[in-house]
């Protein structure tokens, strides 16, 4: 099965979306991590497509979407929620289940809470957080900010692939073909002909101009929907004490939250193997 590639106008920007599955099927929004693109979700989307309409956006400043004209103002969760609300409206999505990796999980949390975007209130029915939580470890955030803010450039695509294999080793097992796919779907050429990761380096201004953007307990506490947190067992970003707290407040206090540790992964599980698919399937299948 092959996806369709679409370009949608959201918050005055052209946003690229990869769409899988039947147009009349239940919707799953699969949103990628900080320095990645929607094509990271290809393996999961292909698996889900026989049963779901799967929407995989490239966030503003990533992949084939436009870059922000006002980076310090627009690379933040509040603006990403506006993009998501427009995306729902433009694609005619009434309700959806949400699968979000890292940043994509945080976007899903604030969207489901409806504080930034009341238009989304009640439209996200289930939320899967892939190695994301309402509070993230500061040391790991600093690590991510350091490599994301100064993306390297290489003479060849194979050199860039070796870099990706190193920095994303915590994703867990990927086949050689999957590493090549990850590389080729997140590479752009610079004016001098070298290759670099396919995102706007200015997106790290989120960390300097919105310093507590990922401290979102108030949004999490407002959730009244089922939540599943998949924590990479070796994650340095999502700490066990944080996931324990998730089970005692917000949806956790209402008996709606669950945490599952994913062995062999850090930040963040790639959602690319049968064991990962089974965890996602089990959560989504409970909808209704």
Sine and cosine of phi, psi and omega as CSV:
sin_phi,cos_phi,sin_psi,cos_psi,sin_omega,cos_omega
0.00,0.00,0.69,-0.72,-0.02,-1.00
-0.91,-0.41,0.54,-0.84,0.00,-1.00
-1.00,0.08,0.24,-0.97,0.21,-0.98
-0.98,-0.17,0.48,-0.88,0.00,-1.00
-0.92,-0.38,0.83,-0.56,-0.09,-1.00
-0.77,-0.63,0.43,-0.90,0.06,-1.00
-0.82,-0.57,0.88,-0.48,-0.13,-0.99
-0.89,-0.46,0.62,-0.78,0.06,-1.00
-1.00,0.07,0.90,-0.43,-0.01,-1.00
-0.73,-0.69,0.81,-0.59,0.00,-1.00
0.76,0.65,0.65,0.76,0.04,-1.00
0.95,0.30,0.17,0.99,0.04,-1.00
-0.90,-0.44,0.46,-0.89,0.13,-0.99
-0.99,0.10,0.89,-0.46,-0.02,-1.00
-0.92,-0.38,0.79,-0.62,0.01,-1.00
-1.00,0.07,0.67,-0.74,0.00,-1.00
-0.73,-0.68,0.73,-0.68,0.19,-0.98
-0.98,-0.17,0.79,-0.61,-0.09,-1.00
-0.84,-0.54,0.73,-0.69,-0.04,-1.00
-0.84,-0.54,0.45,-0.89,0.20,-0.98
1.00,0.09,0.05,-1.00,-0.04,-1.00
-0.93,0.37,0.62,-0.78,-0.04,-1.00
-0.91,0.42,-0.41,0.91,-0.06,-1.00
-0.98,-0.19,0.17,0.98,-0.01,-1.00
-1.00,0.09,0.31,-0.95,0.11,-0.99
-0.83,0.55,0.58,-0.81,-0.15,-0.99
-1.00,-0.08,0.69,-0.72,0.21,-0.98
-0.86,-0.51,0.83,-0.56,0.14,-0.99
-1.00,-0.09,0.83,-0.55,0.00,-1.00
-0.90,-0.44,0.93,-0.36,-0.16,-0.99
-0.91,-0.42,0.73,-0.68,-0.16,-0.99
-0.99,0.16,0.01,-1.00,-0.03,-1.00
-1.00,0.02,-0.02,-1.00,-0.23,-0.97
-0.78,0.63,-0.83,0.55,-0.11,-0.99
-0.95,-0.30,0.48,0.88,-0.10,-0.99
-0.88,-0.48,-0.21,-0.98,0.02,-1.00
-0.71,-0.71,0.20,-0.98,0.02,-1.00
-0.88,0.48,-0.35,0.94,-0.01,-1.00
-0.94,0.34,-0.23,0.97,0.13,-0.99
-0.87,0.50,-0.40,0.92,-0.06,-1.00
-1.00,0.01,0.09,1.00,-0.08,-1.00
-0.84,0.55,-0.71,0.71,-0.06,-1.00
-0.89,0.45,-0.73,0.68,0.01,-1.00
-0.91,0.42,-0.69,0.72,-0.04,-1.00
-0.89,0.46,-0.66,0.75,0.03,-1.00
-0.88,0.48,-0.62,0.78,0.02,-1.00
-0.92,0.40,-0.64,0.77,-0.07,-1.00
-0.99,0.14,-0.37,0.93,-0.20,-0.98
-0.84,0.54,-0.54,0.84,0.04,-1.00
-0.89,0.46,-0.32,0.95,-0.09,-1.00
-0.88,-0.48,-0.29,0.96,-0.12,-0.99
-0.69,-0.72,0.41,-0.91,0.26,-0.97
-1.00,0.00,0.92,-0.40,-0.13,-0.99
-0.95,-0.31,0.84,-0.54,-0.05,-1.00
-0.94,-0.33,0.86,-0.50,-0.06,-1.00
-0.84,-0.54,1.00,-0.07,-0.03,-1.00
-0.99,0.17,0.45,-0.90,0.32,-0.95
-1.00,-0.03,0.86,-0.50,0.02,-1.00
-0.88,0.48,0.44,-0.90,0.12,-0.99
-0.72,0.69,0.78,-0.63,0.03,-1.00
1.00,0.06,0.06,1.00,0.01,-1.00
-0.80,-0.60,0.48,-0.88,0.09,-1.00
0.82,0.57,-0.75,-0.66,-0.08,-1.00
-1.00,-0.07,0.06,1.00,0.08,-1.00
-0.98,0.22,0.39,-0.92,0.06,-1.00
-0.88,0.47,0.36,-0.93,0.10,-0.99
-1.00,-0.04,0.43,-0.90,-0.03,-1.00
-0.93,0.37,0.70,-0.72,0.11,-0.99
-0.98,0.22,-0.44,0.90,-0.01,-1.00
-0.80,-0.60,0.97,0.23,-0.14,-0.99
-0.81,0.58,-0.67,0.74,-0.07,-1.00
-0.92,0.39,-0.39,0.92,-0.02,-1.00
-0.99,-0.13,-0.52,0.86,-0.23,-0.97
-0.96,-0.27,-0.29,0.96,0.11,-0.99
-1.00,0.03,0.99,0.13,-0.02,-1.00
-0.29,-0.96,0.30,-0.95,-0.09,-1.00
-0.90,0.44,-0.59,0.81,-0.02,-1.00
-0.89,0.46,-0.66,0.75,0.00,-1.00
-0.96,0.29,-0.58,0.81,0.05,-1.00
-0.89,0.46,-0.58,0.82,0.06,-1.00
-0.90,0.43,-0.61,0.79,0.06,-1.00
-0.90,0.45,-0.66,0.75,0.07,-1.00
-0.85,0.52,-0.71,0.70,-0.04,-1.00
-0.90,0.44,-0.66,0.75,0.01,-1.00
-0.89,0.46,-0.69,0.72,0.05,-1.00
-0.90,0.43,-0.61,0.79,0.02,-1.00
-0.88,0.47,-0.72,0.70,0.06,-1.00
-0.84,0.55,-0.73,0.69,-0.05,-1.00
-0.92,0.39,-0.70,0.71,-0.05,-1.00
-0.92,0.40,-0.54,0.84,-0.02,-1.00
-1.00,-0.07,0.05,1.00,0.04,-1.00
0.92,0.39,0.57,0.82,-0.01,-1.00
-1.00,0.01,0.90,-0.43,0.04,-1.00
-0.99,0.16,-0.78,0.63,0.06,-1.00
-0.65,-0.76,0.39,-0.92,-0.01,-1.00
-0.43,-0.90,0.46,-0.89,0.27,-0.96
-1.00,-0.01,0.49,-0.87,-0.14,-0.99
-0.83,-0.56,0.78,-0.63,0.13,-0.99
-0.88,-0.47,0.90,-0.44,-0.07,-1.00
-0.79,-0.61,0.80,-0.60,0.08,-1.00
-1.00,-0.03,0.82,-0.58,0.11,-0.99
0.79,0.62,-0.90,-0.43,0.02,-1.00
-0.79,0.61,-0.62,0.78,0.01,-1.00
-0.88,0.48,-0.52,0.85,0.08,-1.00
-0.94,0.34,-0.65,0.76,0.04,-1.00
-0.90,0.44,-0.66,0.76,0.06,-1.00
-0.87,0.49,-0.69,0.72,0.03,-1.00
-0.88,0.48,-0.62,0.79,0.00,-1.00
-0.90,0.44,-0.75,0.66,-0.03,-1.00
-0.94,0.33,-0.51,0.86,0.06,-1.00
-0.93,0.37,-0.71,0.71,-0.02,-1.00
-0.91,0.42,-0.55,0.83,0.02,-1.00
-0.93,0.36,-0.49,0.87,0.07,-1.00
0.97,0.25,0.20,0.98,-0.02,-1.00
-0.95,0.30,-0.76,0.65,0.02,-1.00
-0.96,0.28,-0.59,0.81,-0.08,-1.00
-0.73,-0.69,1.00,0.01,0.03,-1.00
-0.84,0.54,-0.39,0.92,0.03,-1.00
-0.87,0.50,-0.39,0.92,-0.04,-1.00
-1.00,-0.07,-0.05,1.00,-0.02,-1.00
-0.83,0.56,0.84,-0.54,0.04,-1.00
0.99,0.16,-0.03,1.00,-0.08,-1.00
-1.00,-0.10,-0.25,0.97,0.13,-0.99
-0.97,-0.23,0.89,-0.45,-0.19,-0.98
-0.99,-0.14,-0.39,0.92,0.04,-1.00
-0.51,-0.86,0.54,-0.84,-0.11,-0.99
-0.73,-0.68,0.88,-0.48,0.09,-1.00
-0.96,-0.29,0.87,-0.50,0.00,-1.00
-0.98,-0.21,0.93,-0.37,0.00,-1.00
-1.00,-0.03,0.98,-0.17,-0.07,-1.00
0.78,0.62,0.79,0.61,0.10,-1.00
-0.64,-0.77,0.50,-0.87,-0.03,-1.00
-0.48,-0.88,0.21,-0.98,-0.01,-1.00
-0.94,0.34,-0.13,0.99,0.07,-1.00
-0.58,-0.82,0.73,-0.68,-0.08,-1.00
-0.89,-0.47,0.50,-0.87,-0.05,-1.00
-0.92,0.40,0.82,-0.58,-0.05,-1.00
-0.85,0.53,-0.63,0.78,-0.03,-1.00
-0.90,0.43,-0.64,0.77,0.02,-1.00
-0.94,0.35,-0.62,0.79,0.07,-1.00
-0.87,0.50,-0.64,0.77,0.03,-1.00
-0.90,0.43,-0.63,0.77,0.03,-1.00
-0.88,0.47,-0.72,0.69,-0.02,-1.00
-0.91,0.41,-0.68,0.74,0.02,-1.00
-0.87,0.50,-0.61,0.79,-0.05,-1.00
-0.91,0.42,-0.72,0.70,-0.05,-1.00
-0.99,0.15,-0.51,0.86,-0.03,-1.00
-0.97,0.25,-0.52,0.85,-0.08,-1.00
-0.98,0.22,-0.32,0.95,0.02,-1.00
-0.74,-0.67,0.94,0.34,-0.06,-1.00
-0.89,0.45,0.69,-0.72,-0.01,-1.00
-0.97,0.25,0.28,-0.96,0.09,-1.00
-0.81,-0.59,0.60,-0.80,-0.05,-1.00
-0.74,-0.67,0.39,-0.92,0.03,-1.00
-0.94,0.34,-0.53,0.85,-0.10,-0.99
-0.78,-0.63,0.39,-0.92,0.06,-1.00
-0.91,0.41,-0.59,0.81,0.00,-1.00
-0.90,0.44,-0.58,0.82,0.08,-1.00
-0.91,0.41,-0.64,0.77,0.05,-1.00
-0.91,0.42,-0.63,0.78,0.05,-1.00
-0.87,0.50,-0.66,0.75,0.02,-1.00
-0.89,0.45,-0.60,0.80,0.08,-1.00
-0.89,0.46,-0.73,0.69,0.01,-1.00
-0.87,0.49,-0.67,0.74,0.00,-1.00
-0.87,0.50,-0.56,0.83,-0.01,-1.00
-0.97,0.23,-0.79,0.62,-0.13,-0.99
-0.96,0.29,-0.47,0.89,-0.02,-1.00
-0.96,-0.26,0.34,0.94,0.07,-1.00
-0.81,0.58,-0.57,0.82,0.03,-1.00
-0.90,0.44,-0.19,0.98,0.05,-1.00
-0.87,0.50,-0.38,0.93,-0.10,-1.00
0.99,-0.15,-0.34,-0.94,-0.09,-1.00
-0.95,0.30,0.78,-0.63,0.22,-0.98
-0.78,-0.63,0.62,-0.78,0.09,-1.00
-0.94,0.33,0.25,-0.97,0.07,-1.00
-0.85,0.53,-0.64,0.77,0.00,-1.00
-0.91,0.41,-0.59,0.81,0.02,-1.00
-0.94,0.33,-0.60,0.80,0.10,-1.00
-0.89,0.46,-0.66,0.75,0.02,-1.00
-0.91,0.42,-0.65,0.76,0.02,-1.00
-0.89,0.45,-0.72,0.70,0.03,-1.00
-0.84,0.55,-0.68,0.73,-0.03,-1.00
-0.92,0.38,-0.76,0.65,-0.10,-0.99
-0.94,0.35,-0.41,0.91,0.01,-1.00
-1.00,-0.04,0.04,1.00,0.02,-1.00
-0.65,-0.76,0.68,0.73,-0.02,-1.00
-0.80,-0.60,0.67,-0.74,0.15,-0.99
-0.70,-0.71,0.44,-0.90,0.03,-1.00
-1.00,-0.08,0.63,-0.78,0.07,-1.00
-1.00,0.07,0.24,-0.97,0.01,-1.00
-0.83,0.56,-0.46,0.89,-0.01,-1.00
-1.00,0.05,0.08,1.00,0.06,-1.00
1.00,-0.07,-0.21,0.98,0.03,-1.00
-0.96,0.27,0.22,-0.98,-0.01,-1.00
-0.91,-0.41,0.50,-0.87,-0.05,-1.00
-0.49,-0.87,0.30,-0.96,0.05,-1.00
-0.85,0.52,0.54,-0.84,-0.18,-0.98
-1.00,0.03,0.94,0.33,0.11,-0.99
-0.40,-0.92,0.25,-0.97,0.02,-1.00
-0.99,0.13,0.90,-0.43,-0.01,-1.00
-0.84,0.54,-0.40,0.92,-0.01,-1.00
-0.93,0.37,-0.16,0.99,0.00,-1.00
-0.90,0.44,-0.32,0.95,0.04,-1.00
-0.96,0.28,-0.09,1.00,0.12,-0.99
-0.89,0.45,-0.27,0.96,0.14,-0.99
-0.81,0.58,-0.60,0.80,-0.08,-1.00
-0.98,0.18,-0.39,0.92,-0.01,-1.00
-0.99,-0.11,-0.49,0.87,-0.03,-1.00
-0.97,-0.23,-0.21,0.98,0.01,-1.00
-0.67,-0.74,0.93,0.37,-0.26,-0.96
-0.90,0.44,-0.45,0.89,0.01,-1.00
-0.94,-0.35,0.46,0.89,-0.10,-1.00
-0.88,0.48,-0.50,0.87,-0.05,-1.00
-0.99,-0.16,0.17,0.99,0.13,-0.99
-0.99,-0.12,1.00,-0.03,-0.25,-0.97
-0.81,-0.59,0.62,0.78,0.05,-1.00
-0.86,0.51,-0.58,0.82,-0.03,-1.00
-0.90,0.43,-0.61,0.79,0.06,-1.00
-0.93,0.37,-0.70,0.71,0.00,-1.00
-0.88,0.48,-0.69,0.73,-0.03,-1.00
-0.88,0.47,-0.42,0.91,-0.02,-1.00
-0.99,0.15,-0.18,0.98,-0.08,-1.00
-0.95,0.30,0.68,-0.74,0.07,-1.00
-0.76,-0.65,0.67,0.74,0.00,-1.00
-0.74,-0.67,0.33,-0.94,0.06,-1.00
-0.89,0.45,0.68,-0.73,0.00,-1.00
-0.76,-0.65,0.74,-0.67,0.13,-0.99
-0.86,-0.50,0.84,-0.54,0.10,-0.99
-0.98,-0.22,0.88,-0.47,0.14,-0.99
-1.00,-0.09,0.95,-0.31,-0.01,-1.00
-0.99,-0.15,0.84,-0.54,0.15,-0.99
-0.85,0.52,0.80,-0.60,-0.12,-0.99
-0.85,0.52,-0.41,0.91,-0.01,-1.00
-0.94,-0.33,0.31,0.95,-0.06,-1.00
-0.90,0.43,0.71,-0.71,0.14,-0.99
-0.99,-0.17,-0.02,1.00,-0.04,-1.00
-0.99,-0.11,-0.69,0.73,0.01,-1.00
-0.96,-0.28,0.94,-0.35,-0.09,-1.00
-1.00,0.03,0.46,-0.89,-0.04,-1.00
-0.89,0.46,-0.58,0.82,0.02,-1.00
-0.91,0.42,-0.48,0.88,0.05,-1.00
-0.95,0.31,-0.71,0.70,0.01,-1.00
-0.91,0.41,-0.54,0.84,0.07,-1.00
-0.89,0.46,-0.65,0.76,0.02,-1.00
-0.92,0.39,-0.55,0.84,0.04,-1.00
-0.86,0.51,-0.47,0.88,-0.03,-1.00
-0.99,0.13,-0.11,0.99,-0.06,-1.00
-0.92,-0.40,-0.08,1.00,-0.03,-1.00
-0.64,-0.77,0.26,-0.96,-0.03,-1.00
0.85,0.53,-0.73,-0.69,0.01,-1.00
-0.88,0.47,-0.44,0.90,0.06,-1.00
-0.90,0.44,-0.68,0.73,0.03,-1.00
-0.91,0.41,-0.37,0.93,0.01,-1.00
-1.00,-0.09,0.11,0.99,0.00,-1.00
0.96,0.27,0.36,0.93,-0.08,-1.00
-0.96,-0.30,-0.07,1.00,-0.08,-1.00
-0.93,-0.36,0.54,-0.84,0.03,-1.00
-0.64,-0.77,0.56,-0.83,0.08,-1.00
-0.84,-0.55,0.76,-0.66,0.07,-1.00
-0.80,-0.60,0.78,-0.63,0.07,-1.00
-1.00,0.05,0.70,-0.71,-0.03,-1.00
-0.97,-0.23,0.93,-0.38,-0.06,-1.00
-0.93,0.36,0.46,-0.89,0.09,-1.00
0.97,0.22,0.20,0.98,-0.05,-1.00
-0.71,-0.71,0.46,-0.89,0.20,-0.98
-0.93,-0.36,-0.86,-0.51,0.04,-1.00
-0.96,-0.28,0.94,-0.35,0.02,1.00
-0.72,-0.69,0.43,-0.90,0.05,-1.00
-0.77,0.63,0.68,-0.73,-0.10,-0.99
-0.97,0.24,-0.17,0.98,-0.03,-1.00
0.80,0.60,0.77,0.63,-0.15,-0.99
-0.75,-0.67,0.05,1.00,-0.06,-1.00
-0.78,-0.63,0.32,-0.95,-0.07,-1.00
-0.81,0.58,-0.59,0.81,0.00,-1.00
-0.90,0.44,-0.63,0.78,0.05,-1.00
-0.94,0.34,-0.68,0.74,0.01,-1.00
-0.84,0.54,-0.65,0.76,-0.04,-1.00
-0.89,0.45,-0.62,0.78,0.03,-1.00
-0.91,0.42,-0.69,0.73,0.02,-1.00
-0.92,0.40,-0.72,0.69,0.01,-1.00
-0.83,0.56,-0.73,0.69,-0.05,-1.00
-0.88,0.48,-0.58,0.81,0.00,-1.00
-0.96,0.26,-0.74,0.67,-0.05,-1.00
-0.92,0.40,-0.55,0.84,-0.06,-1.00
-0.91,0.41,-0.33,0.95,-0.01,-1.00
-0.98,0.18,-0.10,0.99,-0.01,-1.00
-0.90,0.44,0.51,-0.86,0.07,-1.00
0.89,-0.47,0.00,0.00,0.00,0.00
